[in-house]
Amino acid sequence: MKSMIAVLIMTAVLAAGGIWYMNKLSDVSEELSEINCEVREELENRRYKNASQKIDELYRYLDEEERYFEAFSDHEELDKIRMTLSELEEYTNAGAGTEALAKTNVLEFLFEHLPKNYRLRFENIL
């Protein structure tokens, strides 16, 4: 009987941890998307210096929340985000607005799908 109670407690703890992690990942994803939208707005208005500052803010926030990605997430996703962010930064610094805007769209896609890719679903288990 004690082992059954222990299993139930461990299951509850794991489930609660999974729910907390998904909520945290969703919050981080939403915040990254919001900052990315601010970058896009600055680029659309050709304010490259302001856009560059917002990109720095994206980097900082990503660095602050990186531990949540590294704990359970696929490192390849984080690498894609960092590569695209680096390209965005270079295009912005060069004043290449169209290319930079394209990279904000790629980032938006990556941020939007981040929590979806790690949600507990049958296809994610296999």
C-alpha positions as CSV (number, residue, x, y, z in Angstrom):
1,M,0.0,0.0,0.0
2,K,2.9,2.4,0.8
3,S,4.4,1.9,-2.6
4,M,1.0,2.7,-4.3
5,I,0.8,5.9,-2.3
6,A,4.4,6.8,-3.2
7,V,3.6,6.2,-6.9
8,L,0.5,8.4,-6.7
9,I,2.5,11.2,-5.0
10,M,5.3,11.0,-7.6
11,T,2.7,11.0,-10.4
12,A,1.0,14.1,-9.0
13,V,4.3,15.9,-8.6
14,L,5.4,15.1,-12.1
15,A,2.0,16.2,-13.5
16,A,2.1,19.4,-11.5
17,G,5.7,20.1,-12.7
18,G,4.7,19.4,-16.3
19,I,1.7,21.8,-16.1
20,W,3.9,24.5,-14.4
21,Y,6.6,24.0,-17.1
22,M,4.0,24.4,-20.0
23,N,2.6,27.5,-18.4
24,K,6.0,29.0,-18.0
25,L,7.0,28.1,-21.5
26,S,3.8,29.7,-22.8
27,D,4.5,32.9,-20.8
28,V,8.1,33.1,-22.1
29,S,6.9,32.5,-25.7
30,E,4.3,35.3,-25.4
31,E,6.8,37.7,-24.0
32,L,9.3,37.0,-26.7
33,S,6.5,37.4,-29.3
34,E,5.6,40.8,-27.8
35,I,9.1,42.1,-27.9
36,N,9.5,40.7,-31.5
37,C,6.3,42.7,-32.5
38,E,7.9,45.8,-31.1
39,V,11.0,45.1,-33.2
40,R,8.8,44.7,-36.3
41,E,7.1,48.0,-35.6
42,E,10.4,49.9,-35.3
43,L,11.6,48.3,-38.5
44,E,8.4,49.2,-40.3
45,N,9.0,52.8,-39.3
46,R,12.7,52.6,-40.3
47,R,13.9,53.3,-36.8
48,Y,16.8,50.9,-36.9
49,K,18.5,52.2,-33.7
50,N,15.3,51.6,-31.7
51,A,14.9,48.2,-33.4
52,S,18.4,47.3,-32.4
53,Q,17.7,48.2,-28.8
54,K,14.6,46.0,-28.9
55,I,16.7,43.1,-30.3
56,D,19.1,43.6,-27.4
57,E,16.0,43.3,-25.1
58,L,15.1,40.0,-26.9
59,Y,18.6,38.7,-26.3
60,R,18.5,39.6,-22.6
61,Y,15.1,38.1,-22.1
62,L,16.1,34.9,-23.9
63,D,19.3,34.7,-21.8
64,E,17.3,35.2,-18.6
65,E,14.8,32.4,-19.4
66,E,17.2,30.1,-21.1
67,R,17.2,27.6,-18.2
68,Y,13.6,26.7,-19.0
69,F,14.5,25.8,-22.5
70,E,17.6,23.9,-21.6
71,A,15.9,21.9,-18.9
72,F,13.5,20.0,-21.1
73,S,13.3,21.6,-24.6
74,D,15.0,20.6,-27.8
75,H,18.2,22.5,-28.0
76,E,17.8,22.6,-31.8
77,E,14.8,24.9,-31.3
78,L,16.8,27.3,-29.2
79,D,19.7,27.2,-31.7
80,K,17.2,28.1,-34.5
81,I,15.9,31.0,-32.5
82,R,19.4,32.3,-31.7
83,M,20.6,32.0,-35.4
84,T,17.5,33.9,-36.6
85,L,18.0,36.5,-34.0
86,S,21.6,36.9,-35.0
87,E,20.6,37.3,-38.6
88,L,17.9,39.9,-37.6
89,E,20.5,41.8,-35.7
90,E,22.9,41.9,-38.7
91,Y,20.2,43.0,-41.1
92,T,19.0,45.7,-38.8
93,N,22.5,47.0,-38.2
94,A,23.0,47.1,-42.0
95,G,19.7,49.0,-42.5
96,A,18.3,46.1,-44.6
97,G,14.7,46.6,-43.5
98,T,13.0,44.1,-45.8
99,E,15.3,41.2,-44.8
100,A,15.1,42.2,-41.1
101,L,11.3,42.2,-41.3
102,A,11.4,38.7,-42.9
103,K,13.5,37.5,-39.9
104,T,10.9,38.9,-37.5
105,N,8.3,36.8,-39.2
106,V,10.5,33.7,-38.9
107,L,11.0,34.5,-35.2
108,E,7.3,34.9,-34.7
109,F,6.7,31.5,-36.2
110,L,9.4,29.9,-33.9
111,F,8.0,31.7,-30.8
112,E,4.4,30.7,-31.6
113,H,5.3,27.1,-32.1
114,L,7.6,26.8,-29.1
115,P,4.9,25.8,-26.5
116,K,3.0,23.8,-29.1
117,N,6.1,21.6,-29.8
118,Y,6.4,20.6,-26.1
119,R,2.8,20.2,-25.2
120,L,2.0,16.7,-23.9
121,R,0.5,15.1,-27.0
122,F,0.5,11.5,-28.3
123,E,2.7,12.4,-31.3
124,N,5.3,14.1,-29.0
125,I,5.6,11.0,-26.9
126,L,6.4,8.8,-29.9
